[in-house]
Amino acid sequence: MKDASRLATVVLVMAVVLLLLEHWLLADAPALIALQGLAAALMLWARLIFGLRSFHAAANPTAGGLVTTGPYRFVRHPIYSAILLFVWAGVADHARLVPLGLGVLASVALAIRMRAEEQLVTERYPEYAAYAATTKRVIPFLL
């Protein structure tokens, strides 16, 4: 699972970089810009709650204890939720085949990362199962 997670990270970064280079990542429409602003705020909030361990490439989701406060009360993966919201707001503003494909690619990569992290956290923290049973993965109250 580690290799799949690493590959997913590379794919995610490549998809986001391509979206950025082709000017498909940043939205122009005011409502979508607002969504991207919310995504950035969610990312910052989640990173602050998760702590300094999340500010490097090799962030370990099992180090430092299970986090269930802040945005983690509402979704298990608020950082990935923020990335998805930011990417899809940009893609929605530039709805063409290639940006849509890159959005799907980024989403699949994040799904792989989430599964890998959940496997690690479940092994380390038995209480994670109860938390996961009551907290949605990426969209509060839905998914």
BAMAR-823367 format. One line per field, with one value per atom (N, C-alpha, C, O): residue number from 1; atom name; x, y, z. Coordinates in nm, 4 decimals. Example, Ala and Ser with C-alpha at 12.3 -4.5 7.8 and 13.67 -1.06 7.14 Angstrom:
% residues 2
pafi 1:1:1:1:2:2:2:2;
lumvex N:CA:C:O:N:CA:C:O;
xx 1.3190:1.2300:1.3200:1.4236:1.2850:1.3670:1.2900:1.3409;
yy -0.5690:-0.4500:-0.3300:-0.3319:-0.2250:-0.1060:0.0030:0.1138;
zz 0.7800:0.7800:0.7800:0.8465:0.7080:0.7140:0.7870:0.8039;
***
This chain:
% residues 143
pafi 1:1:1:1:2:2:2:2:3:3:3:3:4:4:4:4:5:5:5:5:6:6:6:6:7:7:7:7:8:8:8:8:9:9:9:9:10:10:10:10:11:11:11:11:12:12:12:12:13:13:13:13:14:14:14:14:15:15:15:15:16:16:16:16:17:17:17:17:18:18:18:18:19:19:19:19:20:20:20:20:21:21:21:21:22:22:22:22:23:23:23:23:24:24:24:24:25:25:25:25:26:26:26:26:27:27:27:27:28:28:28:28:29:29:29:29:30:30:30:30:31:31:31:31:32:32:32:32:33:33:33:33:34:34:34:34:35:35:35:35:36:36:36:36:37:37:37:37:38:38:38:38:39:39:39:39:40:40:40:40:41:41:41:41:42:42:42:42:43:43:43:43:44:44:44:44:45:45:45:45:46:46:46:46:47:47:47:47:48:48:48:48:49:49:49:49:50:50:50:50:51:51:51:51:52:52:52:52:53:53:53:53:54:54:54:54:55:55:55:55:56:56:56:56:57:57:57:57:58:58:58:58:59:59:59:59:60:60:60:60:61:61:61:61:62:62:62:62:63:63:63:63:64:64:64:64:65:65:65:65:66:66:66:66:67:67:67:67:68:68:68:68:69:69:69:69:70:70:70:70:71:71:71:71:72:72:72:72:73:73:73:73:74:74:74:74:75:75:75:75:76:76:76:76:77:77:77:77:78:78:78:78:79:79:79:79:80:80:80:80:81:81:81:81:82:82:82:82:83:83:83:83:84:84:84:84:85:85:85:85:86:86:86:86:87:87:87:87:88:88:88:88:89:89:89:89:90:90:90:90:91:91:91:91:92:92:92:92:93:93:93:93:94:94:94:94:95:95:95:95:96:96:96:96:97:97:97:97:98:98:98:98:99:99:99:99:100:100:100:100:101:101:101:101:102:102:102:102:103:103:103:103:104:104:104:104:105:105:105:105:106:106:106:106:107:107:107:107:108:108:108:108:109:109:109:109:110:110:110:110:111:111:111:111:112:112:112:112:113:113:113:113:114:114:114:114:115:115:115:115:116:116:116:116:117:117:117:117:118:118:118:118:119:119:119:119:120:120:120:120:121:121:121:121:122:122:122:122:123:123:123:123:124:124:124:124:125:125:125:125:126:126:126:126:127:127:127:127:128:128:128:128:129:129:129:129:130:130:130:130:131:131:131:131:132:132:132:132:133:133:133:133:134:134:134:134:135:135:135:135:136:136:136:136:137:137:137:137:138:138:138:138:139:139:139:139:140:140:140:140:141:141:141:141:142:142:142:142:143:143:143:143;
lumvex N:CA:C:O:N:CA:C:O:N:CA:C:O:N:CA:C:O:N:CA:C:O:N:CA:C:O:N:CA:C:O:N:CA:C:O:N:CA:C:O:N:CA:C:O:N:CA:C:O:N:CA:C:O:N:CA:C:O:N:CA:C:O:N:CA:C:O:N:CA:C:O:N:CA:C:O:N:CA:C:O:N:CA:C:O:N:CA:C:O:N:CA:C:O:N:CA:C:O:N:CA:C:O:N:CA:C:O:N:CA:C:O:N:CA:C:O:N:CA:C:O:N:CA:C:O:N:CA:C:O:N:CA:C:O:N:CA:C:O:N:CA:C:O:N:CA:C:O:N:CA:C:O:N:CA:C:O:N:CA:C:O:N:CA:C:O:N:CA:C:O:N:CA:C:O:N:CA:C:O:N:CA:C:O:N:CA:C:O:N:CA:C:O:N:CA:C:O:N:CA:C:O:N:CA:C:O:N:CA:C:O:N:CA:C:O:N:CA:C:O:N:CA:C:O:N:CA:C:O:N:CA:C:O:N:CA:C:O:N:CA:C:O:N:CA:C:O:N:CA:C:O:N:CA:C:O:N:CA:C:O:N:CA:C:O:N:CA:C:O:N:CA:C:O:N:CA:C:O:N:CA:C:O:N:CA:C:O:N:CA:C:O:N:CA:C:O:N:CA:C:O:N:CA:C:O:N:CA:C:O:N:CA:C:O:N:CA:C:O:N:CA:C:O:N:CA:C:O:N:CA:C:O:N:CA:C:O:N:CA:C:O:N:CA:C:O:N:CA:C:O:N:CA:C:O:N:CA:C:O:N:CA:C:O:N:CA:C:O:N:CA:C:O:N:CA:C:O:N:CA:C:O:N:CA:C:O:N:CA:C:O:N:CA:C:O:N:CA:C:O:N:CA:C:O:N:CA:C:O:N:CA:C:O:N:CA:C:O:N:CA:C:O:N:CA:C:O:N:CA:C:O:N:CA:C:O:N:CA:C:O:N:CA:C:O:N:CA:C:O:N:CA:C:O:N:CA:C:O:N:CA:C:O:N:CA:C:O:N:CA:C:O:N:CA:C:O:N:CA:C:O:N:CA:C:O:N:CA:C:O:N:CA:C:O:N:CA:C:O:N:CA:C:O:N:CA:C:O:N:CA:C:O:N:CA:C:O:N:CA:C:O:N:CA:C:O:N:CA:C:O:N:CA:C:O:N:CA:C:O:N:CA:C:O:N:CA:C:O:N:CA:C:O:N:CA:C:O:N:CA:C:O:N:CA:C:O:N:CA:C:O:N:CA:C:O:N:CA:C:O:N:CA:C:O:N:CA:C:O:N:CA:C:O:N:CA:C:O:N:CA:C:O:N:CA:C:O:N:CA:C:O:N:CA:C:O:N:CA:C:O:N:CA:C:O:N:CA:C:O:N:CA:C:O:N:CA:C:O:N:CA:C:O;
xx 0.0817:0.0000:0.0867:0.0466:0.2072:0.2950:0.3352:0.3376:0.3668:0.4065:0.2916:0.3128:0.1711:0.0543:0.0303:-0.0062:0.0508:0.0330:0.1373:0.1053:0.2607:0.3664:0.3383:0.3531:0.2982:0.2649:0.1469:0.1461:0.0485:-0.0681:-0.0267:-0.0820:0.0696:0.1180:0.1834:0.1600:0.2645:0.3296:0.2243:0.2334:0.1243:0.0175:-0.0601:-0.0905:-0.0916:-0.1634:-0.0849:-0.1396:0.0421:0.1252:0.1327:0.1228:0.1498:0.1575:0.0264:0.0283:-0.0860:-0.2158:-0.2356:-0.2809:-0.2023:-0.2192:-0.1232:-0.1618:0.0003:0.0970:0.0502:0.0584:0.0011:-0.0502:-0.1693:-0.1793:-0.2590:-0.3720:-0.3230:-0.3758:-0.2234:-0.1694:-0.0998:-0.1231:-0.0153:0.0591:-0.0323:-0.0023:-0.1431:-0.2366:-0.3422:-0.4339:-0.3286:-0.4208:-0.5632:-0.6612:-0.5720:-0.7018:-0.7251:-0.8329:-0.6291:-0.6430:-0.7126:-0.7976:-0.6776:-0.7344:-0.8621:-0.8651:-0.9653:-1.0960:-1.0998:-1.0243:-1.1894:-1.2136:-1.3496:-1.3667:-1.4457:-1.5813:-1.5819:-1.5229:-1.6471:-1.6466:-1.6898:-1.6273:-1.7930:-1.8392:-1.7348:-1.7155:-1.6680:-1.5660:-1.4387:-1.3696:-1.4087:-1.2962:-1.3257:-1.2367:-1.4492:-1.4888:-1.4720:-1.4249:-1.5105:-1.4920:-1.3441:-1.3059:-1.2608:-1.1179:-1.0620:-0.9711:-1.1161:-1.0770:-1.1162:-1.0391:-1.2364:-1.2804:-1.1914:-1.1572:-1.1545:-1.0660:-0.9315:-0.8776:-0.8774:-0.7491:-0.7616:-0.6720:-0.8729:-0.8950:-0.9091:-0.8553:-0.9806:-0.9952:-0.8597:-0.8292:-0.7787:-0.6446:-0.5612:-0.4972:-0.5619:-0.4848:-0.5342:-0.4542:-0.6666:-0.7250:-0.6852:-0.6421:-0.6998:-0.6675:-0.5192:-0.4828:-0.4358:-0.2910:-0.2528:-0.1678:-0.3143:-0.2856:-0.3306:-0.2598:-0.4466:-0.4968:-0.4113:-0.3814:-0.3723:-0.2921:-0.1528:-0.0905:-0.1043:0.0252:0.1387:0.1196:0.2557:0.3735:0.4074:0.4732:0.3646:0.3980:0.3377:0.3789:0.2406:0.1785:0.2455:0.2018:0.3498:0.4108:0.5366:0.6252:0.5444:0.6560:0.6079:0.5032:0.6868:0.6449:0.6212:0.5340:0.6959:0.6839:0.5948:0.6194:0.4919:0.4017:0.3503:0.3063:0.3568:0.3161:0.1810:0.1721:0.0743:-0.0575:-0.0733:-0.1727:0.0239:0.0113:0.0932:0.0820:0.1745:0.2586:0.1786:0.1020:0.1975:0.1418:-0.0013:-0.0558:-0.0641:-0.1997:-0.3070:-0.2852:-0.4218:-0.5363:-0.5991:-0.6295:-0.6184:-0.6756:-0.8229:-0.8556:-0.9114:-1.0562:-1.1218:-1.2438:-1.0406:-1.0931:-1.0823:-1.0299:-1.1317:-1.1270:-1.2050:-1.3140:-1.1511:-1.2237:-1.2331:-1.3161:-1.1485:-1.1516:-1.2777:-1.3076:-1.3511:-1.4812:-1.5828:-1.6760:-1.5653:-1.6640:-1.6260:-1.7131:-1.4973:-1.4488:-1.3166:-1.2395:-1.2914:-1.1685:-1.0461:-0.9337:-1.0675:-0.9553:-0.9771:-0.9932:-0.9779:-1.0060:-0.9006:-0.9340:-0.7764:-0.6734:-0.7024:-0.6955:-0.7346:-0.7686:-0.9010:-0.9179:-0.9944:-1.1200:-1.0915:-1.1517:-0.9991:-0.9626:-0.8985:-0.9285:-0.8115:-0.7486:-0.8547:-0.8548:-0.9450:-1.0509:-1.1379:-1.1696:-1.1765:-1.2599:-1.1872:-1.2460:-1.0608:-0.9828:-0.9687:-0.9920:-0.9303:-0.9112:-1.0415:-1.0440:-1.1501:-1.2755:-1.3391:-1.4122:-1.3136:-1.3621:-1.2902:-1.3521:-1.1602:-1.0853:-1.1271:-1.1447:-1.1431:-1.1854:-1.3239:-1.3490:-1.4133:-1.5498:-1.5494:-1.6343:-1.4543:-1.4463:-1.3854:-1.3986:-1.3195:-1.2537:-1.2976:-1.2149:-1.4274:-1.4836:-1.4561:-1.5318:-1.3450:-1.3074:-1.2589:-1.2378:-1.2417:-1.2096:-1.0792:-1.0767:-0.9726:-0.8441:-0.8482:-0.8064:-0.8971:-0.9036:-0.9946:-0.9651:-1.1043:-1.1910:-1.1164:-1.1272:-1.0410:-0.9618:-0.8584:-0.8376:-0.7929:-0.6947:-0.7619:-0.7042:-0.8828:-0.9579:-0.9918:-0.9818:-1.0315:-1.0613:-0.9339:-0.9358:-0.8240:-0.6962:-0.6545:-0.6112:-0.6679:-0.6351:-0.7256:-0.6799:-0.8528:-0.9486:-0.9156:-0.9213:-0.8815:-0.8446:-0.7176:-0.7084:-0.6201:-0.4957:-0.5239:-0.4678:-0.6108:-0.6443:-0.7203:-0.7005:-0.8057:-0.8773:-0.7792:-0.7957:-0.6780:-0.5753:-0.4994:-0.4746:-0.4621:-0.3923:-0.4777:-0.4278:-0.6063:-0.6945:-0.7028:-0.6929:-0.7208:-0.7290:-0.5997:-0.6036:-0.4866:-0.3580:-0.3416:-0.2993:-0.3750:-0.3625:-0.4591:-0.4242:-0.5801:-0.6763:-0.6280:-0.6498:-0.5633:-0.5090:-0.4018:-0.4008:-0.3120:-0.2073:-0.2655:-0.2252:-0.3594:-0.4167:-0.4989:-0.4968:-0.5703:-0.6492:-0.5587:-0.5929:-0.4434:-0.3484:-0.2912:-0.2675:-0.2692:-0.2055:-0.3037:-0.2707:-0.4256:-0.5238:-0.6535:-0.7315:-0.6778:-0.8006:-0.9273:-1.0309:-0.9199:-1.0367:-1.0729:-1.1780:-0.9864:-1.0136:-1.1396:-1.2132:-1.1646:-1.2833:-1.4120:-1.5012:-1.4218:-1.5406:-1.5501:-1.6588:-1.4374:-1.4333:-1.4775:-1.5586:-1.4245:-1.4591:-1.6063:-1.6672:-1.6627:-1.8041:-1.8978:-2.0123:-1.8507:-1.9380:-1.8954:-1.9620:-1.7854:-1.7322:-1.7122:-1.6452:-1.7703:-1.7592:-1.6147:-1.5356:-1.5823:-1.4456:-1.4066:-1.3028:-1.4865:-1.4444:-1.5501:-1.5158:-1.6777:-1.7843:-1.8732:-1.9368:-1.8780:-1.9571:-2.1008:-2.1681:-2.1447:-2.2812:-2.3172:-2.4291:-2.2251:-2.2564:-2.1630:-2.2071:-2.0341:-1.9399:-1.8143:-1.7239;
yy -0.1193:0.0000:0.1267:0.2301:0.1173:0.2341:0.2773:0.3965:0.1801:0.2139:0.2788:0.3748:0.2276:0.2858:0.4278:0.5161:0.4497:0.5818:0.6796:0.7942:0.6339:0.7202:0.7540:0.8690:0.6548:0.6782:0.7746:0.8635:0.7565:0.8454:0.9892:1.0832:1.0064:1.1407:1.2043:1.3216:1.1277:1.1781:1.2156:1.3211:1.1289:1.1555:1.2811:1.3647:1.2943:1.4120:1.5400:1.6364:1.5402:1.6591:1.6910:1.8074:1.5900:1.6133:1.6712:1.7639:1.6180:1.6676:1.8131:1.8945:1.8459:1.9834:2.0780:2.1890:2.0354:2.1198:2.1443:2.2568:2.0397:2.0585:2.1533:2.2392:2.1379:2.2304:2.3745:2.4671:2.3920:2.5249:2.5817:2.6966:2.5015:2.5484:2.5850:2.6759:2.5140:2.5398:2.6445:2.6717:2.7023:2.8060:2.7530:2.8236:2.6270:2.5651:2.5450:2.5002:2.5763:2.5506:2.6656:2.6422:2.7874:2.9022:2.9485:2.9686:2.9647:3.0039:3.1532:3.2317:3.1907:3.3307:3.3786:3.4965:3.2875:3.3234:3.3529:3.2775:3.4607:3.4999:3.3885:3.3706:3.3152:3.2088:3.0984:3.0431:3.0668:2.9620:3.0109:2.9337:3.1385:3.1971:3.1887:3.1581:3.2154:3.2051:3.0617:3.0402:2.9630:2.8223:2.7899:2.7183:2.8427:2.8174:2.8861:2.8339:3.0021:3.0670:2.9841:2.9721:2.9269:2.8376:2.7138:2.6673:2.6614:2.5443:2.5777:2.4979:2.6941:2.7358:2.7526:2.7136:2.8105:2.8278:2.6925:2.6731:2.6001:2.4658:2.3967:2.3320:2.4103:2.3496:2.4051:2.3294:2.5355:2.5988:2.5541:2.5193:2.5549:2.5124:2.3684:2.3385:2.2800:2.1387:2.1210:2.0441:2.1902:2.1784:2.2321:2.1740:2.3413:2.3943:2.2972:2.2778:2.2370:2.1401:2.0137:1.9585:1.9681:1.8456:1.8663:1.7721:1.9875:2.0184:2.0228:2.0006:2.0517:2.0672:1.9413:1.9497:1.8268:1.7027:1.6959:1.6121:1.7827:1.7787:1.8734:1.8822:1.9441:2.0437:1.9947:2.0742:1.8656:1.8152:1.6982:1.6394:1.6652:1.5650:1.4281:1.3542:1.3936:1.2611:1.2635:1.1897:1.3476:1.3568:1.2186:1.1416:1.1889:1.0585:1.0716:1.1322:1.0143:1.0287:0.9524:0.9705:0.8669:0.7911:0.8513:0.8063:0.9509:1.0111:1.1148:1.1921:1.1150:1.2221:1.2050:1.2973:1.0937:1.0699:1.0931:1.1630:1.0338:1.0465:1.1838:1.2234:1.2558:1.3904:1.3828:1.3362:1.4291:1.4267:1.5606:1.5686:1.6656:1.7981:1.8900:1.8510:2.0113:2.1055:2.0509:1.9964:2.0647:2.0147:1.8622:1.8059:1.7959:1.6504:1.6008:1.4815:1.6900:1.6536:1.6262:1.5482:1.6901:1.6852:1.5908:1.5275:1.5804:1.4881:1.4279:1.4906:1.3060:1.2377:1.2906:1.2781:1.3490:1.3956:1.5395:1.5630:1.6363:1.7739:1.8336:1.9181:1.7923:1.8441:1.7966:1.8750:1.6696:1.6180:1.6761:1.6996:1.6993:1.7654:1.9032:1.9436:1.9758:2.1095:2.1034:2.1859:2.0070:1.9922:1.9630:2.0235:1.8703:1.8370:1.9580:1.9826:2.0330:2.1512:2.2541:2.3116:2.2773:2.3748:2.3318:2.4107:2.2065:2.1549:2.1586:2.2060:2.1089:2.1010:2.2367:2.2531:2.3345:2.4705:2.5266:2.5914:2.5019:2.5466:2.4736:2.5354:2.3429:2.2623:2.3054:2.3141:2.3322:2.3726:2.5033:2.5250:2.5890:2.7174:2.7034:2.7933:2.5917:2.5684:2.4328:2.3506:2.4110:2.2791:2.2405:2.2717:2.1719:2.1108:1.9707:1.9357:1.8924:1.7508:1.7291:1.6505:1.7972:1.7740:1.8148:1.7362:1.9355:1.9672:1.8720:1.8376:1.8295:1.7324:1.6023:1.5442:1.5570:1.4349:1.4490:1.3566:1.5655:1.5897:1.5974:1.5543:1.6518:1.6542:1.5137:1.4828:1.4296:1.2895:1.2193:1.1454:1.2425:1.1821:1.2238:1.1407:1.3522:1.4016:1.3371:1.3015:1.3224:1.2618:1.1159:1.0714:1.0421:0.9004:0.8908:0.8069:0.9764:0.9757:1.0025:0.9366:1.0991:1.1297:1.0146:0.9876:0.9472:0.8316:0.7222:0.6590:0.7002:0.6003:0.6423:0.5599:0.7696:0.8200:0.8035:0.7618:0.8365:0.8250:0.6810:0.6550:0.5887:0.4471:0.4020:0.3330:0.4402:0.4006:0.4586:0.3885:0.5851:0.6473:0.5851:0.5648:0.5549:0.4926:0.3555:0.3166:0.2830:0.1527:0.1698:0.0963:0.2658:0.2913:0.3344:0.2843:0.4265:0.4797:0.3723:0.3651:0.2901:0.1819:0.0837:0.0363:0.0535:-0.0385:0.0213:-0.0510:0.1504:0.2171:0.2527:0.2451:0.2920:0.3405:0.2603:0.2847:0.1666:0.0865:0.1726:0.1334:0.2902:0.3779:0.4455:0.5087:0.4324:0.4950:0.4358:0.5071:0.3088:0.2446:0.3137:0.3391:0.3436:0.4117:0.5531:0.5991:0.6216:0.7561:0.7528:0.8351:0.6582:0.6461:0.6121:0.6528:0.5388:0.5001:0.6196:0.6156:0.7244:0.8404:0.9675:1.0705:0.9606:1.0793:1.0477:0.9505:1.1297:1.1075:1.1283:1.1941:1.0719:1.0759:1.2149:1.2675:1.2756:1.4017:1.5113:1.6293:1.4746:1.5743:1.5551:1.4508:1.6565:1.6398:1.5946:1.6488:1.4964:1.4438:1.3697:1.3199:1.3614:1.2960:1.1805:1.0665:1.2105:1.1115:1.1056:1.0279;
zz 0.0000:0.0000:0.0000:-0.0534:0.0611:0.0637:-0.0768:-0.1074:-0.1620:-0.2988:-0.3748:-0.4488:-0.3574:-0.4233:-0.3733:-0.4509:-0.2442:-0.1862:-0.2409:-0.2726:-0.2516:-0.3063:-0.4531:-0.4944:-0.5306:-0.6711:-0.6820:-0.7672:-0.5961:-0.5959:-0.5658:-0.6230:-0.4769:-0.4449:-0.5678:-0.5970:-0.6388:-0.7598:-0.8639:-0.9266:-0.8823:-0.9793:-0.9394:-1.0244:-0.8129:-0.7642:-0.7926:-0.8461:-0.7570:-0.7790:-0.9281:-0.9671:-1.0105:-1.1551:-1.2083:-1.2893:-1.1640:-1.2096:-1.1685:-1.2489:-1.0455:-0.9969:-1.0692:-1.1058:-1.0899:-1.1612:-1.3045:-1.3538:-1.3720:-1.5085:-1.5105:-1.5981:-1.4145:-1.4060:-1.3876:-1.4491:-1.3040:-1.2784:-1.4028:-1.4404:-1.4654:-1.5827:-1.6992:-1.7766:-1.7111:-1.8204:-1.7825:-1.8599:-1.6639:-1.6143:-1.5948:-1.6186:-1.5512:-1.5242:-1.3751:-1.3359:-1.2924:-1.1483:-1.0756:-0.9897:-1.1090:-1.0382:-1.1074:-1.2288:-1.0293:-1.0828:-1.1124:-1.0549:-1.2034:-1.2375:-1.1868:-1.1557:-1.1785:-1.1358:-0.9859:-0.9085:-0.9436:-0.8013:-0.7049:-0.6003:-0.7378:-0.6482:-0.6353:-0.5271:-0.7452:-0.7417:-0.6730:-0.6066:-0.6891:-0.6142:-0.4641:-0.3848:-0.4259:-0.2846:-0.2345:-0.1228:-0.3169:-0.2781:-0.2612:-0.1687:-0.3508:-0.3368:-0.2117:-0.1472:-0.1782:-0.0536:0.0683:0.1635:0.0646:0.1729:0.1806:0.2893:0.0645:0.0615:0.1249:0.2017:0.0935:0.1515:0.3032:0.3780:0.3479:0.4916:0.5614:0.6704:0.4999:0.5562:0.5654:0.6656:0.4610:0.4611:0.5761:0.6491:0.5918:0.6983:0.8355:0.9223:0.8551:0.9826:1.0146:1.1260:0.9169:0.9395:0.9702:1.0592:0.8987:0.9225:1.0605:1.1280:1.1025:1.2354:1.3444:1.4433:1.3270:1.4259:1.4258:1.5317:1.3075:1.2971:1.3529:1.4017:1.3461:1.4059:1.3058:1.1862:1.3563:1.2714:1.1924:1.0887:1.2389:1.1690:1.0296:0.9494:0.9985:0.8661:0.7674:0.6527:0.8083:0.7222:0.6503:0.6191:0.6244:0.5451:0.4609:0.4877:0.3578:0.2592:0.3212:0.2756:0.4224:0.4826:0.6066:0.7021:0.6057:0.7207:0.7584:0.6731:0.8870:0.9360:1.0060:1.1128:0.9455:1.0062:1.1370:1.2073:1.1709:1.2947:1.4079:1.5220:1.3794:1.4837:1.5617:1.5043:1.6922:1.7736:1.8198:1.8804:1.7949:1.8433:1.7381:1.6391:1.7610:1.6715:1.6905:1.8030:1.5820:1.5874:1.5469:1.4378:1.6355:1.6078:1.6410:1.6556:1.6526:1.6850:1.5640:1.4596:1.5787:1.4675:1.3488:1.3664:1.2288:1.1116:1.1095:1.0381:1.1874:1.1954:1.2668:1.2629:1.3311:1.3885:1.2795:1.2991:1.1642:1.0562:0.9438:0.8841:0.9142:0.8103:0.8544:0.9269:0.8100:0.8491:0.7750:0.8235:0.6588:0.5767:0.5301:0.4104:0.6223:0.5808:0.4874:0.4044:0.4987:0.4087:0.2668:0.1722:0.2522:0.1191:0.0704:-0.0493:0.1615:0.1230:0.0659:-0.0335:0.1293:0.0831:-0.0553:-0.1416:-0.0760:-0.2079:-0.3132:-0.4204:-0.2826:-0.3779:-0.4096:-0.5260:-0.3082:-0.3294:-0.4151:-0.5067:-0.3858:-0.4608:-0.6072:-0.6988:-0.6274:-0.7642:-0.8425:-0.9561:-0.7832:-0.8584:-0.8824:-0.9800:-0.7966:-0.8237:-0.9459:-1.0303:-0.9554:-1.0721:-1.1979:-1.3029:-1.1881:-1.3040:-1.3505:-1.4707:-1.2569:-1.2932:-1.3718:-1.4582:-1.3415:-1.4111:-1.5507:-1.6338:-1.5760:-1.7050:-1.7594:-1.7989:-1.7608:-1.7933:-1.9389:-2.0308:-1.9538:-2.0808:-2.0499:-1.9338:-2.1512:-2.1324:-2.0542:-1.9596:-2.0924:-2.0257:-1.8787:-1.7937:-1.8451:-1.7018:-1.6242:-1.5098:-1.6855:-1.6175:-1.5915:-1.4834:-1.6903:-1.6729:-1.5632:-1.4846:-1.5577:-1.4520:-1.3148:-1.2149:-1.3097:-1.1840:-1.1370:-1.0183:-1.2298:-1.1959:-1.1492:-1.0508:-1.2195:-1.1822:-1.0411:-0.9612:-1.0116:-0.8769:-0.7722:-0.6636:-0.8046:-0.7110:-0.6831:-0.5684:-0.7869:-0.7696:-0.6851:-0.5954:-0.7138:-0.6365:-0.4889:-0.4013:-0.4620:-0.3223:-0.2567:-0.1382:-0.3307:-0.2754:-0.2346:-0.1302:-0.3164:-0.2838:-0.1590:-0.0710:-0.1504:-0.0322:0.0940:0.1985:0.0832:0.1994:0.2487:0.3686:0.1563:0.1959:0.2632:0.3651:0.2075:0.2649:0.4059:0.4978:0.4220:0.5541:0.6539:0.7702:0.6090:0.6995:0.7450:0.8598:0.6563:0.6946:0.8018:0.9005:0.7832:0.8828:1.0173:1.1222:1.0133:1.1363:1.2085:1.3314:1.1337:1.1939:1.2678:1.3762:1.2088:1.2729:1.4012:1.4979:1.4026:1.5165:1.6276:1.7460:1.5879:1.6852:1.6729:1.5809:1.7620:1.7565:1.7626:1.7090:1.8280:1.8399:1.7076:1.6968:1.6074:1.4774:1.4132:1.3449:1.4343:1.3748:1.4212:1.3403:1.5495:1.6018:1.5459:1.5110:1.5375:1.4799:1.3338:1.2914:1.2574:1.1154:1.0960:0.9971:1.1889:1.1781:1.1962:1.1512:1.2609:1.2877:1.2143:1.2248:1.1405:1.0722:0.9250:0.8902:0.8390:0.6952:0.6492:0.7168:0.5345:0.4850:0.4312:0.4712:0.3422:0.2805:0.2763:0.2691:0.2807:0.2755:0.3982:0.4130:0.4873:0.6101:0.5811:0.4935:0.6551:0.6529:0.5233:0.5110:0.4266:0.2983:0.2627:0.2483:0.2487:0.1945:0.2769:0.2462;
***
